[in-house]
Amino acid sequence: MKISCEIIRDLLPLYYDAVCSNESKALIEEHLAECDNCKAELLSMGETIPVNSMEQNLSEAETLKELSGKWRKGKMKSFLKGMIIVIATVAAVVALISIFGTVRISF
């Protein structure tokens, strides 16, 4: 039975952790005997993933915290500017209505 590499790649983590069924294991091993790409994928699963040092993680977290604070302040400033513009516009409209509301135009 010919199985595509995509299906095998989906099953490889289970095979690597030895938690797949015996039937799946047999299919994967049959495929790996013929496919160098999937074999290389399986071998790459054994490589260690580099992890950043705690100091670097803390430094990055502090930087993100600072950016978050700046973003929050900028958002608040924008909100206040918007509110001031809305209040000024409403005040101008009310003033214009009160000024021109008493003038009657007759034709």
Backbone hydrogen bonds in HBPLUS format (Angstrom, degrees):
<---DONOR---> <-ACCEPTOR-->    atom                        ^
c    i                          cat <-CA-CA->   ^        H-A-AA   ^      H-
h    n   atom  resd res      DA  || num        DHA   H-A  angle D-A-AA Bond
n    s   type  num  typ     dist DA aas  dist angle  dist       angle   num
A0008-ILE N   A0004-SER O   3.19 MM   4  6.54 162.1  2.22 149.0 154.2     1
A0009-ARG N   A0005-CYS O   2.77 MM   4  5.98 158.9  1.81 152.6 158.4     2
A0010-ASP N   A0006-GLU O   3.03 MM   4  6.28 143.6  2.16 140.4 149.9     3
A0011-LEU N   A0007-ILE O   3.10 MM   4  6.41 141.4  2.25 141.7 152.1     4
A0011-LEU N   A0008-ILE O   2.99 MM   3  5.02 123.0  2.32  95.8 110.9     5
A0012-LEU N   A0008-ILE O   2.82 MM   4  5.97 129.3  2.07 148.2 163.3     6
A0014-LEU N   A0011-LEU O   3.01 MM   3  5.43 119.3  2.40 110.3 124.9     7
A0015-TYR N   A0011-LEU O   2.98 MM   4  6.28 156.8  2.04 153.8 161.3     8
A0016-TYR N   A0012-LEU O   2.71 MM   4  5.88 163.8  1.74 160.4 164.6     9
A0017-ASP N   A0013-PRO O   2.99 MM   4  6.15 153.9  2.06 142.7 148.9    10
A0019-VAL N   A0014-LEU O   2.94 MM   5  5.28 171.2  1.95 153.9 155.3    11
A0018-ALA N   A0015-TYR O   3.03 MM   3  4.85 152.0  2.11  98.9 107.5    12
A0025-LYS N   A0021-SER O   2.89 MM   4  6.10 160.2  1.93 150.5 156.9    13
A0026-ALA N   A0022-ASN O   2.96 MM   4  6.15 154.2  2.02 143.7 149.7    14
A0027-LEU N   A0023-GLU O   3.06 MM   4  6.36 159.1  2.10 148.0 153.4    15
A0028-ILE N   A0024-SER O   2.87 MM   4  6.08 162.8  1.90 156.6 161.3    16
A0029-GLU N   A0025-LYS O   2.94 MM   4  6.10 165.9  1.96 150.3 154.3    17
A0030-GLU N   A0026-ALA O   2.98 MM   4  6.11 152.4  2.05 144.3 151.9    18
A0031-HIS N   A0027-LEU O   3.00 MM   4  6.23 154.5  2.06 145.0 151.7    19
A0032-LEU N   A0028-ILE O   2.79 MM   4  6.03 161.3  1.83 155.9 161.5    20
A0033-ALA N   A0029-GLU O   3.12 MM   4  6.21 140.1  2.28 139.0 147.6    21
A0034-GLU N   A0031-HIS O   3.00 MM   3  5.48 147.7  2.11 110.4 119.7    22
A0035-CYS N   A0031-HIS O   2.95 MM   4  6.05 136.1  2.15 149.2 162.7    23
A0039-LYS N   A0035-CYS O   3.20 MM   4  6.32 149.4  2.30 137.3 146.2    24
A0040-ALA N   A0036-ASP O   2.87 MM   4  6.06 153.1  1.95 145.4 151.8    25
A0041-GLU N   A0037-ASN O   2.99 MM   4  6.27 147.8  2.10 140.7 150.0    26
A0042-LEU N   A0038-CYS O   2.94 MM   4  6.23 153.9  2.01 146.2 152.2    27
A0043-LEU N   A0039-LYS O   2.99 MM   4  6.31 156.7  2.05 147.1 153.4    28
A0044-SER N   A0040-ALA O   2.94 MM   4  6.16 146.7  2.05 144.5 153.3    29
A0045-MET N   A0042-LEU O   3.15 MM   3  5.36 143.2  2.29 100.7 111.2    30
A0046-GLY N   A0043-LEU O   3.18 MM   3  5.70 155.2  2.25 110.3 117.1    31
A0047-GLU N   A0044-SER O   3.19 MM   3  5.40 159.3  2.24 105.2 111.6    32
A0057-ASN N   A0053-SER O   3.01 MM   4  6.34 160.8  2.05 153.1 158.6    33
A0058-LEU N   A0054-MET O   2.86 MM   4  6.10 160.2  1.90 152.5 157.6    34
A0059-SER N   A0055-GLU O   2.89 MM   4  6.06 153.4  1.96 145.1 152.9    35
A0060-GLU N   A0056-GLN O   2.90 MM   4  6.13 160.3  1.94 150.7 155.6    36
A0061-ALA N   A0057-ASN O   2.89 MM   4  6.09 152.9  1.97 145.5 153.6    37
A0062-GLU N   A0058-LEU O   2.92 MM   4  6.11 153.6  1.99 144.9 151.6    38
A0063-THR N   A0059-SER O   2.99 MM   4  6.26 156.9  2.05 147.4 153.6    39
A0064-LEU N   A0060-GLU O   2.96 MM   4  6.20 158.5  2.01 147.6 153.2    40
A0065-LYS N   A0061-ALA O   2.92 MM   4  6.13 148.0  2.03 142.7 151.9    41
A0066-GLU N   A0062-GLU O   2.97 MM   4  6.27 154.9  2.04 149.3 155.1    42
A0067-LEU N   A0063-THR O   2.96 MM   4  6.25 163.5  1.99 151.7 156.2    43
A0068-SER N   A0064-LEU O   2.86 MM   4  6.00 152.7  1.94 143.7 151.5    44
A0069-GLY N   A0065-LYS O   3.01 MM   4  6.27 154.1  2.08 144.5 150.9    45
A0070-LYS N   A0066-GLU O   2.97 MM   4  6.29 160.3  2.01 152.9 158.0    46
A0071-TRP N   A0067-LEU O   2.86 MM   4  6.03 158.3  1.91 148.6 155.0    47
A0072-ARG N   A0068-SER O   2.89 MM   4  6.08 158.0  1.94 147.4 153.5    48
A0073-LYS N   A0069-GLY O   2.96 MM   4  6.20 158.9  2.00 149.0 154.3    49
A0074-GLY N   A0070-LYS O   2.91 MM   4  6.10 160.7  1.94 148.9 154.5    50
A0075-LYS N   A0071-TRP O   2.87 MM   4  6.07 150.9  1.96 146.5 154.8    51
A0076-MET N   A0072-ARG O   2.99 MM   4  6.25 153.4  2.07 145.1 151.9    52
A0077-LYS N   A0073-LYS O   2.92 MM   4  6.20 158.5  1.97 151.6 157.3    53
A0078-SER N   A0074-GLY O   3.01 MM   4  6.19 160.2  2.04 146.0 151.1    54
A0079-PHE N   A0075-LYS O   2.98 MM   4  6.19 154.5  2.04 144.8 152.0    55
A0080-LEU N   A0076-MET O   2.92 MM   4  6.19 163.9  1.95 152.8 156.5    56
A0081-LYS N   A0077-LYS O   2.92 MM   4  6.14 160.7  1.95 152.1 157.4    57
A0082-GLY N   A0078-SER O   2.98 MM   4  6.15 159.3  2.02 146.5 152.2    58
A0083-MET N   A0079-PHE O   2.92 MM   4  6.24 155.7  1.98 150.2 157.1    59
A0084-ILE N   A0080-LEU O   2.93 MM   4  6.17 158.3  1.98 151.0 156.6    60
A0085-ILE N   A0081-LYS O   2.98 MM   4  6.22 160.4  2.02 150.9 156.0    61
A0086-VAL N   A0082-GLY O   2.95 MM   4  6.19 159.1  2.00 149.8 155.5    62
A0087-ILE N   A0083-MET O   2.89 MM   4  6.10 165.9  1.91 152.4 156.2    63
A0088-ALA N   A0084-ILE O   2.88 MM   4  6.02 163.1  1.91 150.6 155.6    64
A0089-THR N   A0085-ILE O   2.91 MM   4  6.03 156.4  1.97 145.7 152.4    65
A0090-VAL N   A0086-VAL O   2.91 MM   4  6.12 163.9  1.94 152.9 157.1    66
A0091-ALA N   A0087-ILE O   2.89 MM   4  6.04 160.5  1.93 148.9 154.8    67
A0092-ALA N   A0088-ALA O   2.91 MM   4  6.10 155.4  1.98 145.8 152.4    68
A0093-VAL N   A0089-THR O   2.95 MM   4  6.20 158.4  2.00 149.9 155.6    69
A0094-VAL N   A0090-VAL O   2.90 MM   4  6.10 162.8  1.93 152.5 157.3    70
A0095-ALA N   A0091-ALA O   2.90 MM   4  6.06 158.5  1.95 147.1 153.3    71
A0096-LEU N   A0092-ALA O   2.91 MM   4  6.10 160.1  1.95 148.4 153.7    72
A0097-ILE N   A0093-VAL O   2.90 MM   4  6.08 156.1  1.95 148.0 154.8    73
A0098-SER N   A0094-VAL O   2.92 MM   4  6.12 156.1  1.98 147.4 154.1    74
A0099-ILE N   A0095-ALA O   2.92 MM   4  6.10 150.6  2.01 146.9 155.1    75
A0100-PHE N   A0096-LEU O   2.84 MM   4  5.86 170.3  1.85 152.4 154.9    76
A0101-GLY N   A0097-ILE O   2.65 MM   4  5.00 122.4  1.97 130.5 142.4    77
